[in-house]
């Protein structure tokens, strides 16, 4: 097994054996061939290919990121699996919500385990009571109510000197959370393509499902339901789809005042709702019915400029009506010619903008009408020249008037509206106005960044954009601003008497 050679002989034999050169090793040759370098394996030879490979990986990742998701075909297996998974997920989320009986039980637990504040008589609880109520509710209702009794939720509410919170705000918070979560589930169920947006017909379907649960809408005539859903859904589109993409974000719908206004119709007793509140609520039947038909004198389903002038008792200026048709009404071919007439959807936008002048959406709508040249700002140039040439500016359809309008528009964007309001103001038997004073007052109200022009951003920032817009388009709005001190005094007198 072992040879008889000594250690010295073994060493000499090992020395005589030739060690193969590095270049002859197979793995070295393969590696060099892979890298493409014949000079060795330095860092430069190694980093070049690695950089190229990294660039390829980055490109592939970007390509995969940009690739659009392919939606499964209708009726395919993947489409059915997707719908089933969505249904089961929403069903699971719905089962975790508190129902009406659970909310009643929670309210009873809160009242039975709270303390009465001697000073105010309010029902309150400290953190120990809060934890005890959580245990009682968990036993009676189940673990699904436990998430409302977290320390972070307790810290959200205002505390008195003793560290106690009122039970009513906490209970209202629970009810609102449950209501919004249920609304989110219902809207997601109607979201056909599961993209987090609702199209108009999906929003109408959601409102249609709410009608039986809204006390003030239960007795709605069946023939009017479809029209009502269309009117109600249009308000959500106006405020939640400002870019007019044809779909409203579900999250934005949930956080909007529109949903809260719609839910106010839950009130059972008609005595709880005054006529004024009902008229101001867009979703009530009082404001939804007959708003369009009353103006449509020829019953052709659209409104002409002359018919729209009767809106608000005819107090809107003619130039504003013209600008509404120029900016917000599509050209419709009706009879001979191609006159513009306002359809029902455009009319709803018009009414929503006038009723919500102080909101960004309403003010954006109105600013496009005020900005005659589409430059994005309003100016105040050469007042006296404008006043003397006003007759030419008011000529509609005249070549001379159109030519003069083109010459004067760079300096008349702002003051033409004042002059139009001024004419209606004088026709109403009021005192003579000084146009310069009105202009200066508006500039003081807005305080624009550029003292020579007013932008939409200036109107939004000054918090008085709705008042300014009313002064420029509606003689009644100008009268209300001019008599604001008297109106405030009349409102304070009944309070003093009571």
KAGI-V529324 format. One record per run of one state. SS is the DSSP state (H for helix, E for strand, - for the rest). FROM is the first residue (numbers start at 1). TO is the last residue. If there is no record, write none. Layout:
BEGIN
SS_FROM_TO ; SS_FROM_TO
END
This chain:
BEGIN
-_1_6 ; H_7_16 ; -_17_21 ; H_22_24 ; -_25_25 ; H_26_35 ; -_36_42 ; H_43_66 ; -_67_76 ; H_77_95 ; -_96_99 ; H_100_112 ; -_113_114 ; E_115_116 ; -_117_122 ; E_123_125 ; -_126_126 ; H_127_140 ; -_141_142 ; H_143_149 ; -_150_150 ; H_151_155 ; -_156_164 ; E_165_166 ; H_167_190 ; -_191_196 ; E_197_199 ; H_200_213 ; -_214_214 ; H_215_217 ; -_218_221 ; H_222_240 ; -_241_246 ; E_247_249 ; H_250_255 ; -_256_256 ; H_257_266 ; -_267_269 ; H_270_272 ; -_273_274 ; H_275_280 ; -_281_284 ; H_285_288 ; -_289_302 ; E_303_303 ; -_304_304 ; H_305_308 ; -_309_310 ; H_311_314 ; -_315_315 ; E_316_316 ; -_317_317 ; H_318_328 ; -_329_330 ; E_331_331 ; -_332_339 ; E_340_340 ; -_341_341 ; E_342_342 ; -_343_343 ; H_344_355 ; -_356_359 ; H_360_370 ; -_371_376 ; E_377_379 ; -_380_382 ; H_383_388 ; -_389_389 ; H_390_393 ; -_394_398 ; H_399_411 ; -_412_414 ; H_415_427 ; -_428_434 ; H_435_446 ; -_447_452 ; E_453_455 ; H_456_462 ; -_463_464 ; H_465_473 ; E_474_474 ; H_475_482 ; -_483_483 ; H_484_497 ; -_498_498
END
